[in-house]
Amino acid sequence: MKNPAVDAYIAKSAAFARPILTHLRSLMHKACPKIQETMKWNVPHFEHKGIVAGMAAFKQHASFGFWNQRLLKERLGKDAARLFPKAGDASMGGRRYTSRAELPPDVLLIRAIKASVALNQEGLRPVRELRRKPPVKPPPYLVAALRKNVKAKRTFGGFTPAQQREYVEWLTEAKQAATRERRLATTIEWLAQGKKRNWKYQNC
């Protein structure tokens, strides 16, 4: 089913991009008549039991990419190299194109669309790796100050890593020593009172 919002998006795109987007759109519906058009992150996406692919237009290029690239690469084998972006050629997770002639052959695109739809039907989804922040490491001057104040040390020790990081980053972002000292004094005062870094906004 076509979405009027996608019609409007294509119409407003640069002249070079319109044939690219229009052709990709037609192939999506040809490969999967049940495909649904949606707007996500302000650009067109295609869904069937999950996101299948997305496309976008920019000033000097258009992009098109599949949602489940890792598993799709395994299913397409050597042909995957003709579909997915190389280093430095990615745009919003897709490959860049400046003309319709640069698109991969229709037969390959249709094969990839059908394979991507099949992955969704099988319930296979892309696994997103969470980027974990490194453990909080209080600066030496905060450690020394906490040793002198039992209540502040107890409060800081009971905080989650994210809550500790809020204080640590506030202190380490100070560019001048005087600013850092003022913040350190405030930190110890608030911690002694059992307060989080952004306690003023907790009830807002």
C-alpha positions as CSV (number, residue, x, y, z in Angstrom):
1,M,0.0,0.0,0.0
2,K,1.4,3.4,-1.0
3,N,1.6,6.2,1.5
4,P,0.8,9.8,0.4
5,A,3.6,11.0,2.7
6,V,6.1,9.1,0.6
7,D,4.6,10.7,-2.6
8,A,5.2,14.1,-1.0
9,Y,8.7,13.2,0.1
10,I,9.7,12.1,-3.4
11,A,8.1,15.1,-5.0
12,K,10.1,17.5,-2.8
13,S,13.4,15.6,-3.4
14,A,16.1,16.9,-5.8
15,A,15.5,16.2,-9.5
16,F,18.3,13.6,-9.8
17,A,16.9,11.7,-6.7
18,R,13.3,11.4,-7.8
19,P,13.9,8.6,-10.5
20,I,16.1,6.7,-8.0
21,L,13.5,6.8,-5.2
22,T,10.6,6.1,-7.6
23,H,12.3,3.1,-9.1
24,L,13.3,1.6,-5.7
25,R,9.7,2.1,-4.5
26,S,8.3,0.3,-7.4
27,L,10.7,-2.6,-6.9
28,M,9.7,-2.9,-3.2
29,H,6.1,-3.4,-4.2
30,K,6.9,-5.7,-7.1
31,A,9.0,-8.0,-4.8
32,C,6.4,-7.8,-2.0
33,P,2.9,-6.7,-2.9
34,K,2.0,-6.6,0.9
35,I,4.8,-4.1,1.7
36,Q,3.7,-1.1,3.8
37,E,5.2,2.3,3.4
38,T,5.9,4.4,6.5
39,M,7.8,7.5,7.4
40,K,10.5,6.9,10.1
41,W,13.1,9.5,11.1
42,N,11.5,11.7,8.5
43,V,12.4,9.4,5.6
44,P,10.5,6.6,3.7
45,H,10.7,3.1,5.0
46,F,9.2,-0.2,3.9
47,E,7.8,-2.7,6.3
48,H,6.4,-6.2,6.3
49,K,6.4,-7.8,9.7
50,G,9.2,-5.4,10.6
51,I,11.3,-2.9,8.8
52,V,12.6,-4.2,5.4
53,A,14.5,-1.3,4.0
54,G,14.7,2.5,3.9
55,M,15.6,5.2,1.4
56,A,16.4,8.9,1.7
57,A,17.3,11.9,-0.6
58,F,20.0,14.5,0.1
59,K,21.3,17.4,-1.8
60,Q,23.9,15.5,-3.8
61,H,23.0,11.8,-3.3
62,A,20.2,9.4,-2.4
63,S,20.6,6.4,-0.2
64,F,19.0,3.0,0.1
65,G,19.7,0.3,2.6
66,F,18.3,-2.9,4.1
67,W,17.5,-3.1,7.8
68,N,18.9,-6.6,8.5
69,Q,22.2,-6.3,6.6
70,R,24.2,-8.8,8.5
71,L,21.9,-11.8,8.0
72,L,21.0,-10.6,4.5
73,K,24.7,-10.7,3.5
74,E,24.8,-14.3,4.6
75,R,21.9,-15.2,2.4
76,L,23.0,-13.3,-0.7
77,G,26.6,-14.5,-0.6
78,K,28.9,-12.9,-3.0
79,D,26.1,-10.7,-4.5
80,A,25.9,-8.8,-1.3
81,A,28.9,-6.7,-2.2
82,R,26.9,-5.1,-5.0
83,L,24.2,-4.0,-2.6
84,F,25.8,-2.8,0.6
85,P,28.0,0.3,1.2
86,K,31.7,0.1,1.3
87,A,33.8,2.0,3.9
88,G,33.2,5.7,3.5
89,D,30.2,5.2,1.1
90,A,27.5,4.8,3.7
91,S,24.6,7.2,4.2
92,M,22.1,6.6,7.0
93,G,23.0,2.9,6.9
94,G,22.5,2.6,3.1
95,R,24.6,2.9,-0.1
96,R,24.9,6.2,-1.9
97,Y,23.5,6.7,-5.4
98,T,23.6,9.8,-7.6
99,S,21.6,8.4,-10.6
100,R,19.3,5.5,-11.3
101,A,22.0,4.0,-13.6
102,E,24.1,3.3,-10.5
103,L,21.5,1.1,-8.9
104,P,22.2,-2.7,-8.8
105,P,20.3,-4.8,-11.4
106,D,16.6,-5.1,-10.7
107,V,16.8,-8.9,-10.4
108,L,19.4,-8.6,-7.6
109,L,17.4,-5.9,-5.8
110,I,14.2,-7.9,-6.0
111,R,16.0,-11.0,-4.7
112,A,17.4,-9.0,-1.8
113,I,14.0,-7.5,-1.0
114,K,12.4,-11.0,-0.9
115,A,15.2,-12.3,1.2
116,S,14.8,-9.4,3.7
117,V,11.1,-10.0,3.9
118,A,11.7,-13.7,4.5
119,L,14.0,-12.9,7.4
120,N,11.2,-10.8,9.0
121,Q,8.7,-13.6,8.4
122,E,11.0,-16.0,10.1
123,G,11.2,-13.6,13.1
124,L,14.9,-12.9,12.6
125,R,15.9,-9.4,13.6
126,P,19.1,-7.4,13.5
127,V,21.0,-7.6,16.8
128,R,22.1,-4.1,18.0
129,E,25.2,-4.1,20.1
130,L,24.9,-1.8,23.1
131,R,27.8,0.5,23.5
132,R,28.7,0.2,27.1
133,K,30.4,3.1,28.7
134,P,33.6,2.4,30.6
135,P,33.4,2.0,34.4
136,V,33.3,5.3,36.3
137,K,36.7,6.3,37.6
138,P,36.5,9.2,40.1
139,P,39.4,11.7,39.8
140,P,41.9,11.6,42.7
141,Y,40.7,14.9,44.2
142,L,37.1,13.6,44.5
143,V,38.4,10.4,46.1
144,A,40.4,12.4,48.6
145,A,37.4,14.6,49.4
146,L,35.1,11.7,49.9
147,R,37.5,10.1,52.4
148,K,37.0,13.2,54.6
149,N,33.2,13.0,54.5
150,V,31.6,9.7,55.5
151,K,28.1,10.7,54.5
152,A,29.2,11.9,51.1
153,K,31.2,8.8,50.5
154,R,28.3,6.5,51.5
155,T,25.9,8.3,49.2
156,F,28.4,8.2,46.3
157,G,29.1,4.5,46.8
158,G,25.3,3.7,46.8
159,F,24.8,5.5,43.5
160,T,24.5,3.6,40.2
161,P,27.4,4.0,37.7
162,A,25.2,6.5,35.7
163,Q,24.5,8.6,38.8
164,Q,28.2,8.6,39.8
165,R,29.2,9.5,36.2
166,E,27.0,12.6,36.4
167,Y,29.0,14.0,39.2
168,V,32.4,12.9,37.8
169,E,31.7,14.4,34.4
170,W,30.5,17.7,36.0
171,L,33.8,17.9,37.9
172,T,36.1,16.9,35.1
173,E,34.5,19.2,32.6
174,A,35.5,22.2,34.6
175,K,38.2,24.1,32.6
176,Q,39.6,26.2,35.4
177,A,40.9,25.1,38.8
178,A,38.7,27.6,40.6
179,T,35.6,26.3,38.9
180,R,36.6,22.7,39.7
181,E,37.1,23.6,43.4
182,R,33.7,25.2,43.6
183,R,32.1,22.3,42.0
184,L,33.9,19.9,44.3
185,A,32.7,21.7,47.4
186,T,29.1,21.6,46.0
187,T,29.5,17.9,45.1
188,I,30.5,17.0,48.7
189,E,27.8,19.2,50.2
190,W,25.1,17.6,48.0
191,L,26.3,14.1,48.5
192,A,26.4,14.5,52.2
193,Q,22.7,15.5,51.9
194,G,22.0,12.4,49.9
195,K,21.4,14.3,46.7
196,K,21.9,13.3,43.1
197,R,23.6,15.6,40.7
198,N,20.4,16.8,39.1
199,W,18.3,16.7,42.2
200,K,16.8,20.1,41.5
201,Y,14.9,18.6,38.5
202,Q,13.7,15.4,40.0
203,N,10.3,16.7,40.8
204,C,9.8,18.8,37.7
